[in-house]
Amino acid sequence: MKSADPQAETEDVQDDFKALSAEEAVRWRQRHRMLSPWRIVALQAAATVLVALAGWAWSGNAATAWSAGYGGLAVALPTALLARGVQRRRESAGAAMVALMGWELVKIVLTVAMLAAAPRLVPGLSWLALLVGMVVVMKTYWIALLARPGVRKTV
Protein backbone atom coordinates (compact mmCIF):
# COMPACT_ATOMS: atom_id res chain seq x y z
CA MET A 1 0.00 0.00 0.00
CA LYS A 2 1.40 3.34 -1.06
CA SER A 3 1.07 6.37 1.24
CA ALA A 4 0.71 9.68 -0.57
CA ASP A 5 1.68 12.98 0.98
CA PRO A 6 -1.47 15.21 0.90
CA GLN A 7 0.61 18.38 0.96
CA ALA A 8 2.59 17.34 -2.14
CA GLU A 9 -0.68 16.55 -3.92
CA THR A 10 -2.05 20.03 -3.09
CA GLU A 11 1.13 21.69 -4.37
CA ASP A 12 0.86 19.80 -7.69
CA VAL A 13 -2.71 20.99 -8.14
CA GLN A 14 -1.77 24.58 -7.33
CA ASP A 15 1.09 24.47 -9.85
CA ASP A 16 -1.41 23.62 -12.63
CA PHE A 17 -3.58 26.64 -11.81
CA LYS A 18 -2.98 29.79 -13.84
CA ALA A 19 -4.89 32.97 -13.08
CA LEU A 20 -6.27 34.83 -16.08
CA SER A 21 -5.22 38.37 -16.79
CA ALA A 22 -7.95 41.01 -17.09
CA GLU A 23 -7.76 40.89 -20.90
CA GLU A 24 -7.92 37.09 -20.95
CA ALA A 25 -10.93 37.16 -18.64
CA VAL A 26 -12.72 39.64 -20.92
CA ARG A 27 -11.99 37.45 -23.98
CA TRP A 28 -13.18 34.34 -22.11
CA ARG A 29 -16.45 36.07 -21.14
CA GLN A 30 -17.00 37.18 -24.74
CA ARG A 31 -16.53 33.60 -25.99
CA HIS A 32 -18.69 32.10 -23.25
CA ARG A 33 -21.68 34.37 -22.93
CA MET A 34 -24.27 33.50 -20.30
CA LEU A 35 -27.54 32.15 -21.56
CA SER A 36 -30.48 34.06 -20.12
CA PRO A 37 -33.01 31.83 -18.39
CA TRP A 38 -35.74 33.97 -19.96
CA ARG A 39 -34.64 32.83 -23.43
CA ILE A 40 -35.24 29.26 -22.32
CA VAL A 41 -38.63 30.21 -20.87
CA ALA A 42 -39.55 31.96 -24.14
CA LEU A 43 -38.41 28.93 -26.13
CA GLN A 44 -40.53 26.68 -23.91
CA ALA A 45 -43.56 28.95 -24.32
CA ALA A 46 -43.15 28.85 -28.10
CA ALA A 47 -42.75 25.06 -28.00
CA THR A 48 -45.94 24.83 -25.90
CA VAL A 49 -47.92 26.73 -28.52
CA LEU A 50 -46.40 24.68 -31.35
CA VAL A 51 -47.10 21.33 -29.68
CA ALA A 52 -50.71 22.36 -29.01
CA LEU A 53 -51.15 23.41 -32.65
CA ALA A 54 -49.53 20.17 -33.83
CA GLY A 55 -51.86 18.17 -31.59
CA TRP A 56 -54.85 19.96 -33.05
CA ALA A 57 -53.61 19.53 -36.64
CA TRP A 58 -52.79 15.85 -36.12
CA SER A 59 -56.00 14.83 -34.36
CA GLY A 60 -58.46 17.52 -35.43
CA ASN A 61 -59.66 17.42 -31.83
CA ALA A 62 -59.55 20.46 -29.56
CA ALA A 63 -59.28 18.26 -26.45
CA THR A 64 -56.03 16.77 -27.76
CA ALA A 65 -54.67 20.24 -28.46
CA TRP A 66 -55.62 21.47 -24.97
CA SER A 67 -54.06 18.36 -23.44
CA ALA A 68 -50.78 18.82 -25.29
CA GLY A 69 -50.75 22.52 -24.48
CA TYR A 70 -51.43 21.87 -20.82
CA GLY A 71 -48.59 19.33 -20.75
CA GLY A 72 -46.26 21.96 -22.16
CA LEU A 73 -47.57 24.50 -19.69
CA ALA A 74 -46.89 22.07 -16.82
CA VAL A 75 -43.21 22.37 -17.76
CA ALA A 76 -42.96 26.00 -18.92
CA LEU A 77 -44.81 27.68 -16.05
CA PRO A 78 -42.70 26.11 -13.26
CA THR A 79 -39.56 26.92 -15.27
CA ALA A 80 -40.60 30.58 -15.40
CA LEU A 81 -41.14 30.55 -11.65
CA LEU A 82 -37.70 28.99 -11.12
CA ALA A 83 -36.07 31.58 -13.40
CA ARG A 84 -37.73 34.40 -11.48
CA GLY A 85 -36.74 32.95 -8.13
CA VAL A 86 -33.05 32.40 -8.83
CA GLN A 87 -32.43 35.79 -10.45
CA ARG A 88 -32.18 37.55 -7.09
CA ARG A 89 -28.65 38.33 -5.96
CA ARG A 90 -27.48 36.29 -2.98
CA GLU A 91 -24.94 37.10 -0.28
CA SER A 92 -22.77 34.05 -0.94
CA ALA A 93 -22.36 31.09 -3.24
CA GLY A 94 -23.82 28.84 -0.54
CA ALA A 95 -26.95 30.99 -0.28
CA ALA A 96 -27.30 30.94 -4.07
CA MET A 97 -27.06 27.14 -4.11
CA VAL A 98 -29.67 26.80 -1.35
CA ALA A 99 -31.96 29.16 -3.28
CA LEU A 100 -31.47 27.16 -6.47
CA MET A 101 -32.33 23.89 -4.71
CA GLY A 102 -35.32 25.49 -3.00
CA TRP A 103 -36.73 26.88 -6.23
CA GLU A 104 -36.09 23.58 -7.99
CA LEU A 105 -38.16 21.88 -5.29
CA VAL A 106 -40.93 24.46 -5.83
CA LYS A 107 -40.74 23.75 -9.57
CA ILE A 108 -41.16 20.00 -9.04
CA VAL A 109 -44.04 20.44 -6.58
CA LEU A 110 -45.85 22.84 -8.94
CA THR A 111 -45.41 20.44 -11.87
CA VAL A 112 -46.82 17.53 -9.87
CA ALA A 113 -49.72 19.70 -8.65
CA MET A 114 -50.51 20.78 -12.21
CA LEU A 115 -50.49 17.16 -13.37
CA ALA A 116 -52.77 16.14 -10.50
CA ALA A 117 -55.19 18.95 -11.41
CA ALA A 118 -55.16 18.14 -15.14
CA PRO A 119 -58.24 15.84 -15.16
CA ARG A 120 -60.32 18.57 -13.53
CA LEU A 121 -58.96 21.46 -15.61
CA VAL A 122 -58.78 19.95 -19.10
CA PRO A 123 -62.08 18.57 -20.41
CA GLY A 124 -61.62 15.35 -22.40
CA LEU A 125 -58.02 15.03 -21.23
CA SER A 126 -55.74 12.89 -23.39
CA TRP A 127 -52.92 11.66 -21.18
CA LEU A 128 -50.86 10.67 -24.21
CA ALA A 129 -51.08 14.17 -25.70
CA LEU A 130 -50.26 15.69 -22.30
CA LEU A 131 -47.18 13.47 -22.02
CA VAL A 132 -46.08 14.36 -25.56
CA GLY A 133 -46.47 18.05 -24.74
CA MET A 134 -44.38 17.67 -21.61
CA VAL A 135 -41.60 15.75 -23.35
CA VAL A 136 -41.39 18.15 -26.30
CA VAL A 137 -41.20 21.21 -24.05
CA MET A 138 -38.64 19.53 -21.74
CA LYS A 139 -36.43 18.82 -24.75
CA THR A 140 -36.14 22.56 -25.43
CA TYR A 141 -33.44 22.64 -22.74
CA TRP A 142 -31.22 20.71 -25.14
CA ILE A 143 -32.01 23.05 -28.02
CA ALA A 144 -31.16 26.07 -25.88
CA LEU A 145 -27.97 24.39 -24.68
CA LEU A 146 -26.81 23.56 -28.19
CA ALA A 147 -27.87 26.89 -29.71
CA ARG A 148 -26.01 29.10 -27.25
CA PRO A 149 -23.13 31.17 -28.59
CA GLY A 150 -19.69 29.60 -28.55
CA VAL A 151 -20.84 25.97 -28.78
CA ARG A 152 -19.91 25.42 -32.39
CA LYS A 153 -16.20 25.06 -32.91
CA THR A 154 -14.80 26.70 -36.02
CA VAL A 155 -12.19 24.68 -37.86
Contacts in CASP RR format, 6 or more apart in sequence:
PFRMAT RR
TARGET T0000
AUTHOR 0000-0000-0000
METHOD contacts of the structure
MODEL  1
MKSADPQAETEDVQDDFKALSAEEAVRWRQRHRMLSPWRIVALQAAATVL
VALAGWAWSGNAATAWSAGYGGLAVALPTALLARGVQRRRESAGAAMVAL
MGWELVKIVLTVAMLAAAPRLVPGLSWLALLVGMVVVMKTYWIALLARPG
VRKTV
20 28 0 8 1.000
31 150 0 8 1.000
32 150 0 8 1.000
33 148 0 8 1.000
33 149 0 8 1.000
33 150 0 8 1.000
35 144 0 8 1.000
35 145 0 8 1.000
35 148 0 8 1.000
37 79 0 8 1.000
37 82 0 8 1.000
37 83 0 8 1.000
37 86 0 8 1.000
37 87 0 8 1.000
38 83 0 8 1.000
39 144 0 8 1.000
40 79 0 8 1.000
40 83 0 8 1.000
40 140 0 8 1.000
40 141 0 8 1.000
40 144 0 8 1.000
41 76 0 8 1.000
41 79 0 8 1.000
41 80 0 8 1.000
41 83 0 8 1.000
43 140 0 8 1.000
43 143 0 8 1.000
43 144 0 8 1.000
44 72 0 8 1.000
44 75 0 8 1.000
44 76 0 8 1.000
44 79 0 8 1.000
44 137 0 8 1.000
44 140 0 8 1.000
45 76 0 8 1.000
47 72 0 8 1.000
47 76 0 8 1.000
47 136 0 8 1.000
47 137 0 8 1.000
47 140 0 8 1.000
48 69 0 8 1.000
48 71 0 8 1.000
48 72 0 8 1.000
48 73 0 8 1.000
48 75 0 8 1.000
48 76 0 8 1.000
48 133 0 8 1.000
48 137 0 8 1.000
49 69 0 8 1.000
50 136 0 8 1.000
51 68 0 8 1.000
51 69 0 8 1.000
51 72 0 8 1.000
51 132 0 8 1.000
51 133 0 8 1.000
51 136 0 8 1.000
51 137 0 8 1.000
52 65 0 8 1.000
52 66 0 8 1.000
52 68 0 8 1.000
52 69 0 8 1.000
52 72 0 8 1.000
53 65 0 8 1.000
54 68 0 8 1.000
55 64 0 8 1.000
55 65 0 8 1.000
55 68 0 8 1.000
55 129 0 8 1.000
55 132 0 8 1.000
56 62 0 8 1.000
56 64 0 8 1.000
56 65 0 8 1.000
58 64 0 8 1.000
59 65 0 8 1.000
59 129 0 8 1.000
61 126 0 8 1.000
63 122 0 8 1.000
63 123 0 8 1.000
63 124 0 8 1.000
63 125 0 8 1.000
63 126 0 8 1.000
64 126 0 8 1.000
64 129 0 8 1.000
65 129 0 8 1.000
66 122 0 8 1.000
66 123 0 8 1.000
66 124 0 8 1.000
67 118 0 8 1.000
67 122 0 8 1.000
67 124 0 8 1.000
67 125 0 8 1.000
67 126 0 8 1.000
67 127 0 8 1.000
67 129 0 8 1.000
67 130 0 8 1.000
68 126 0 8 1.000
68 129 0 8 1.000
68 130 0 8 1.000
68 132 0 8 1.000
68 133 0 8 1.000
69 130 0 8 1.000
69 133 0 8 1.000
70 114 0 8 1.000
70 118 0 8 1.000
70 121 0 8 1.000
70 122 0 8 1.000
70 125 0 8 1.000
70 130 0 8 1.000
71 114 0 8 1.000
71 118 0 8 1.000
71 130 0 8 1.000
71 131 0 8 1.000
71 133 0 8 1.000
71 134 0 8 1.000
71 137 0 8 1.000
72 133 0 8 1.000
72 134 0 8 1.000
72 136 0 8 1.000
72 137 0 8 1.000
73 114 0 8 1.000
74 111 0 8 1.000
74 114 0 8 1.000
74 115 0 8 1.000
74 118 0 8 1.000
74 130 0 8 1.000
74 134 0 8 1.000
75 111 0 8 1.000
75 133 0 8 1.000
75 134 0 8 1.000
75 137 0 8 1.000
75 138 0 8 1.000
76 137 0 8 1.000
77 110 0 8 1.000
77 114 0 8 1.000
78 106 0 8 1.000
78 107 0 8 1.000
78 108 0 8 1.000
78 110 0 8 1.000
78 111 0 8 1.000
78 114 0 8 1.000
79 107 0 8 1.000
81 103 0 8 1.000
81 106 0 8 1.000
81 107 0 8 1.000
81 110 0 8 1.000
82 103 0 8 1.000
82 104 0 8 1.000
82 106 0 8 1.000
82 107 0 8 1.000
85 99 0 8 1.000
85 103 0 8 1.000
86 96 0 8 1.000
86 99 0 8 1.000
86 100 0 8 1.000
86 103 0 8 1.000
88 99 0 8 1.000
90 96 0 8 1.000
90 99 0 8 1.000
115 130 0 8 1.000
118 125 0 8 1.000
118 130 0 8 1.000
119 125 0 8 1.000
122 130 0 8 1.000
145 151 0 8 1.000
END
